[in-house]
Amino acid sequence: MYSSQESKSTESVNFIQAIIDKDKKNNKYGGRVHLRFPPEPNGYLHIGHAKSICLNFGLAQKNNGLCNLRFDDTNPTKEEIEYIESIIYDVDWLGFDWEDRLYYASDYFDRMYQDALTLIKGGKAYVCDLNTDEIREYRGTFTIPGKESPYRNRSVEENLSLFEGMKEGKFEDGARVLRAKIDMSSPNLNMRDPVLYRILKESHHRTGDKWCIYPMYDYAHPLEDYYEKITHSVCTLEFEDHRPLYDWVLENIQAVEPPQQIEFARLNMSNTVMSKRRLRVLVENGYVSGWDDPRLPTLSGLRRRGYTPEAIRNFCERIGVAKTNSVVDIRFLEHCIREDLNKRAQRVMAVLEPLKLIIDNYPDDLIEEMDCENNPEDTASGTRKVPFSKVLYIEREDFHDNPPAKYFRLSPGREVRLKNAYIIKCVGFVRDEKTGAIREVHCTYDPETKSGRPGAMRRVKGTLHWVSALSALPAEVRLYDTLLLDSGEEQTEEAGDDGLIGQLNPKSKEVLKECLVEPGLKNVTPGEKFQFMRKGYFCVDPDSKPDKLVFNRVVSLRDNWEKIMGDTQKNS
């Protein structure tokens, strides 16, 4: 499954900007451009939110405008300070600055209540005694019109009295709601007298026990935008059917220069859980280690895995902004992080599945310091010294006692070069008597073939990385794969959460505990990133300790995105 968004990004990315350009030309909002990123603090942000963050803050920057960070904290049963703190950290980590414009829906609870009174006094809202199931039944369906509530025609005075009683806590949760009085026969179900306020006797993280009624999102959101003088309220396509209600609320409180809602396609990505609710299921039921599990698309998970904010911003810009939903191949995100880390990550040698290699004719007491290039993509990165000795470790997969065709690594009688060192030739190997597995490989070396020495350029087909047995450091390496087996979680929606769990990839995490890395990595700190030669890009995990280093694989070295896109375009 592939997305056509990347190839069409230059065509589609500007449709919101075109609206802004037209508004500026017509001097709408006095030429102002003011946007916002309005997350609900009921979970951690993920890569889909990153697309919205980059879009809103990016449009503000491009148009010399402003962008607020605002928390839609209207449901205290699902909101936590932990989520607020993580969201603030993530937006800052991505590189965006809201300056002094950090707001909360709860900042406006008093004003929202006053606007609700205005709606009641204008005959535009009423208190309804139907319970949740009855409201759903009365609402009707897409083919059957709704029925009016028996409480719809209460007098203004009665509605004001009952709404005040709701505010004062005189009624139990679910006993009454405040509903908009719009049109029960509207083809848009969102306009069939939607609920504006519900009773919820829960303590709020900012207002404490001051309120026992809380506004619904569809009522609060347009008001928040209006109070903050937002001009363009950019949101995802699932809110398109809510736009008439957004406009209705602002019209009926007589808003001056109301903001306009503009919808764009949310980010859907193959093999990835993109629902905050479903991510919460995975976290709270222990299917992953937490919100920062490196297999998750949360920004904290991507950060722990080793993704950089630059790569994520680049990805969000290149996929563009579309008006219709599609699925972006996760391999394109991997392509973006490879591009970024290729330029910045130092090359080091690490052996993930060690096999002992003994150079029989190398002096027992000799230790050489081999010059190794830090990053060929960065000429200023310089070189480092890596110790070389008689006994080394290579990757187990780099030796084969009975090699298949086109196997160019080490095998009996064959020569290979050890990276930045010598050409060696296999002269024998030893098997474990009990298991039959190859325990060690014996080689000889040619002293005249040392890298950098005149005459050392004798060609061999294979080059292997290695570490010295005398100085290598123990390490744990965690290899990650996609969390879902299928290309998208949408395929499991009808099956519910059980269907989602059934699609989890049992091989999404593999832990290698006997790895060895070169000694220069002794003092690494969490978050540092390296290219393990021939193995991929890796990041130091927060679990890492000086006596046992821990690395997460960010992404493998293989990058066939250009080939994928070329083949896709040929077949389209």
N, C-alpha and C positions, 0 to 999 in steps of 0.2 A: 504494500500500500504506500503510495507516494503522494506528496502534496504538490500541486502546481503553483503554490503561492510564491515559492522562491523565484521561479522563472518569471512570474508576473508582478513581482513586488514593485517595480518602478511604475507599473501601470495602476496598481490598486492602492498603494500606500498613501496617496495624496487625496483620497476622497474626503477625509475629514478636514484636511488642510484646505481643500477647495471651498468647503463651507465657511471656514474661518476667513479665508481670503475674501469671499463674497460679502461676509458680514462687515469686515473692516472697510471694504470699498464703499459700502452703503452707510458707514458710520454707525452701524448697529452697536449698541452698548458703548457708544462714544469711542469706538475703536479699541476698547479693552478686550483682552483675552485672559480669562481666569478659569482654570480647571482645578480638579481635585482628584485625589486617589482615596476612595472611601471604603476601606476594608471593614468587615465585621470581625471583631476580636474573638472568634470562636474556633480558632485553629491557627496553624502556621501557614505562612505564605508559600506558594509553590511557583513553578515556572510559568504557569498561566497568569498568575498575578504579576509576575515580572514583566510580561508583555504589556499589561495595563499600566504598570508603573512607568515603564519606558515610554509608552505612548503619551500619557498625560503630562509627565514632566518634560518629555521631549518636545511636545507641541508648545508648552509654555515657554521653553527656552528658545525655540525657533521663532516665536512671535513676540519676544520681549514681554511675555506675560508672567503670570503667577500660577503656582500650583500648590494647593493645600494638601496636607495629610490630615485625614479626618476619620475617626473611628465611629462606625454606626453601632453604638452600644445600646441598642434598644431592647435586648433580650437577656436579662441578667442570669437566666438559668443556664446559658451556654457560654458565657463570657468569663475570661480569667485574665488577671494581671499578667500572667506568664505570656499569654498570646500578644497582649499589647506591647510588652517589652521586646518580644521577638520580632514583631512587625516593624517597630521603630528601628531596631538594629538592622533588619534586612534592607529597608529602604535606604538607609544611610550607607550600608555596605555596597549596594548597587551604584552608589555615587551621586545620589540626588539629595537636594537640600530644600526643605520646606521653610527654612528660615524661622520666623516666629509664628508661623501659621499651622500650629498643631491644635486641632479641634476635636470635640466629641459631640455626638448627638445629644448626650446628656447635658451639655452646656445650654441646650435650648429647650429643655423640658417645660419650663414655665411659659415660654413664648408659644410653644406648640399647644399647650393647654388653652391658652388664650385664643389661639386661632381655631381650636376646636369649638370653643364657645361661640366664636363668630359664625362658624358653619351652622351650629344649632340655632342660633338666633335668626339666621337667614333661611331657616327651613331646609338646610342642606345636609343635616345629620340628625340621627335619632338613636335613642337607647333601645336595644333589642334584647329580649329575654330568651330568645331561642338558644339552645346549646349548640356546640360545634357540629354535631351530626345533623341536627335539624337545619342549621344554616346551609350545610352542604346539600341536603335534600331539597330545600326550597330554591337553591340556586339554579337547579336544572342542569341541562347538558348542552353540548354544542348543537344538538338538534331539537331540544325541548326547552322552551322559554322558562325562566324562573317564576316563582310565585312570590307575591309580596308578603312580607312578614306581617303577622297580625298586630305588631307593635309599631308599624311603619308610620302611622298617622297620629301618634301621640302629639300633644300640644307642645309648643316651644317651652312653656313653663314647666311641664312635667319632665321633658327631656333635660332641661337645665338642672332641675332638682335631683333627678336620678343620676346624672353625670357627676354632680357634686358629691352625691352619696357614694358613687364608685370611687372617687378620689379620696374620700375620707375613710375608706375601708369598711363601709357598712355592709357590703355584700361579699360572698365567697368567690373564690376563683371560678371562672366559667359561668357565673350566675347571669352576668349581663355583659354586653359589649356596646361600644359606640360604632354605628355604621354610617357610611355616607348614603345619602338618598339620591340615587342617580337613575337607573333604568333596569328593572328586572327582566326586561325582554331584549336587552342589548345582545347583539351577536358576540360581543367580547365579554367573556365571563368575568373578567376583572372589573367590569363596570356594573355588575349586578349587586349593587349596594355592598361594596367591600367593607370589611371591618377596619376601623381606624384606631381604636383603642381596645385593649383587653385588660381584665383584672389579673394581676400577677403579684401575689404577696411574697415577693422575694427581695432580699437586700441587694442593692446595686453597688458595684465596686467603687463608684464615685459619689453617688447621692445617698448611699446608706438606705435607711428606711423611710426617707421622705415621701417616696411615691409607692403606691400599690397598684397604679395603672400605668401601662407603658404603651407608647405609640407603635403601631405596626410599621414595618419598613416602608411600605408603599406610601404611607402618609408622611413619615418622617423625612424620607430622602429628598423629595422636592423642596420641602421647607428648609432643610439644612442648606441645600444649594442656594436657595433664594436668600437666606439670612447672610450667607457668606459672599453674596454678589457674584456667584459663579455665572459664567456666560455660556459655556459649552459643557454639558454634563455627559461625558462619554462613558458608555457602559456596554455590556455584551448583549448579544442578540436575544437571549432569553427574556430580556426586559422590553423588547419591542412591543409586545402586547400590553405592557404596563404603561406605555407612554401616554395613552389617552387619560389614564388616571393621574399620572404625573401632571399633565397639563390642567386637568380638572381641578386638582387641589389648588394649584397656583392661581387659576382663574377665579375660584370662588373665595379665596382670601383677598382678592383684588390686588395681586402682586403687580408691581410696576417694573417693567423690563424683566420679565421672568426668564430664567435660563432655558435653553433648549436641550432636550435629550437627543443624543446621537448614538446609534448602536453599531457595533462592529462585531465580527466573528471572534469568539473566544478561541483560545489555543487548545486544540486537541492533538495529542501526540501518541504515536503508535507504541504499543506494549507498556503503556504508562497509565497509572491511576491518577485522574485529574479532578476528581470530586473531593472537596474538602471533607464532606461527610464520610466518604468511603475511606479516605486516608485516616480519619479518626477511628474508624472501625479497626483498621489494621494496627494502629498504634495501641489503642485501649485493650485490644484482645491479644496482644503479644505476638502478632505475626511478624512484626519488625521490632527493632530494639528501642525505637523512640522516634520523635519527630525529626531527629537529625540522622536517622539511619541512611547510609549512603545509597541505598537502593531506591529511596523515595525521591520524587521530583520537588520536594520542599526546598526552599532556598537554603535552609540550614543543612539539609541532607546533601545537596549539591556542593555546598561550601565544604562540608566535612570530607566529601569524596575528593575534592580538589579542584572543582570548577572555579573559575575566576569571574569577577563581575564584568570584566572587559569582554570575555567570551559570551556571557549571557546577554549583555547589551547588544553585541554584534549579531547574535542569533535572532534576537527580537526585532532588530532593524531589518535584517535580511529576509525574514519570513513575510514581512509586510503586514498591511492591515486590509482585510477583505470584508465584503458585505455578506458573504455566504460561508457556511461552515465547511471545513475540510480537515484532513488529518495530516500533520507534519510527521515525516519519518524521523524517528529518534536518531537515526544515523546522521542526520544533518546537524543536530545539536552536538553529537560527538565530533563531527567534522570541525565545527567551530572551536571546540576546546583544543583539538589537536593543533589547529592553526595557531592558536594563542600560545600554547605551551611549547610548541616547536621553536618559537622565538625566544622564550624566556627560561625554559627549564634546563638546568645543568645536566649533562650526560654523566652517568656514573655506572659502575658495574655491580650487578647483583645477581646471585645465582639462587633461583627459586627452588629447584630440586637438585641438590648437590650430588655430584659424583666425583670421587677423589681421582686426581690425575698426578702421577709421579713422573718427573723428568729424570730418568736414570742417570744420564751423563751430566747433569747440572750439579755444580759443587754443593755439598751439604750445608756449608756454613755461609753461603753467599746470599745476600739480600740486595736486590737492585731496586732503584727508584725509577719507574717508567714514567715518561712524560705523556700525559693524556690531555687531549683538548677538552675544554669544558663545554663549549657549545659552538659548533661550526657555523651556526646562523648568527652568532654574535661575536664579531672579531675582537671586541673589547673584553670578552669574558676570560681570556687567558688560558693557562694550562694548570694542571695540578700533578703532584707526584703520587704514584700508586705503587706500593711494595710488591715485588715479584720474588718468588722463591722456588725451591725444588718441588715442594708439594703444593698443589693448587686444587681448586674445585672448579668444575665446569658444570653446565646443565646436563642432567641425565639424558635428555633427548638429543644432546649433541654428540652422542656416541652410539654406534650400532655395530654389533658384532657380525651381522649379516645384512648389510645395507641394501635397501631396495634401489631400483633405478633412479637416477637423478638425485641421489643423496650425496650432498657435497660437504658434509661435516666429517667428523672423525670416525675412522673404522680401521681395522687391521691393515697395515701396510700403507695407509693413506696419510698425506700431509695436509695440514691446515695451518693458518696463522693464528696465533694468540694475539688479540687486539692490543696494539701499541707495544708488542713484545717480539717474540721469535716465531719462526716456523718450526713446528714439531711434527714428528712422525710416530704413529702408533706402532709399537713393537710387541704388544701383548696386553692381556687383561686377566683379571682374577675374578672368579665367581664365588659367591657365598656357598659354602658346602651344604647348608640346610635348605636355603630357598632357591638357589640357582641364579639369583639376581647378580648382575655384575657389580662387584664391590669396589674395584679400582682399575684404572687404566694406566699402562706403562708406555712411556714415550721417550724418544731422544730429541734433542734440539740441535739446530744448526747455529752456532754462535755468530756466524757472519750475516745472519738475516735479521738482526735486531732493527726494529723500526727506527728510521732516522739515520741509520748508518749507510755510507756509500756501498752500493752493491746489495742492499737489503731488499730490493724490489723484485726479487724472484717471485713469479706469480703462482699462486695456488687458488683453488676455487672457493675455499671456505675460510671464514674468519670467525673465531669464537671469543666470547667474553669469558672472564675468569675472575677469581679472587684468590688471594694467598691464604693457605691454611694457617700461617703464623699470625696473621693480622686481621683476618676477616671477622666481622661482628655478627652475632646472631640476630635474626630479625623474624618477625611474623608478617606475612603478607596476606592481605584479604583481596580476593578477586571477586568482582561483581558482574552480574549479567542483568538483563531486563527483568523486572519484577513480575510481569505478566507473560504467559506463554503466547497468547493470541496478540494480534496487532493492535487491538483497542479494547478498553473496558466497556465500551458501548455494547459490545456483543454479549455481555453478561448482565446488562441492566434488567432485562425481563426476568432473569433467574434470581435476582436479588443478591443479597450479600453472600449467600451460600454459593451462588454462581461465581462471584468474584473470587472467593477463597479457592474454589476449584480450579481457577485459572492461574493461581500463583505458581511461579516457576520454582520447583524444588532445588534447582541448581543456581539460584540467583546469587548465592554467596558460597564461596569456597575459601577455607582458611588453610594456609600453608605455614606450618610452625617451625620448620627446620631450615629456613632460608639463611643465606649469608650475604653480607654487603661489604663493600670496601671500607677501610677504616676511617676515611675522611668524613663519613656520615655520623661519627660518634656524637657530635654535639648539635644535631639537627633539632629544630623546634616544630611543634605542631603547625601544620599549614604549609610548610615548605614543600616545594614540588620539584621532582626530578624526572628525567628520562632514564629508566633502567634500560641500558643498551639491549636492543633486540627484543625487549619484553613489553614495553609500553611506558605510559606516564603514570607516576605514582606520587602520592601525597602523604606526608607524615600525619598519622592519626593522633587525636588527643590522648588516646590510651598509651602512646609511646613513652617509654622510660629509657634512661641511659643504658641500663643493663639488658633491656629487651626492646629493641626498636619495633614499631608497628607502622606498616605502610598500607594505604588503600590504593588499589589500581583505579586511576581516574578513567583511563581509556586505553585500549590497545594501540599499537603503532599502526596497524593496518588501516588505511583510509581509502576506500574505494568509492567515495561519494561522487567524484567527477565521472567515474565510469557509470555509476548508477544513473546519474542525471543524463548522461549521454545516451545510454540504452533506453531510458524512459522517453526521451525526446524522439528517438528513432522510431519507437513503437507507437507514438501518439499521432 
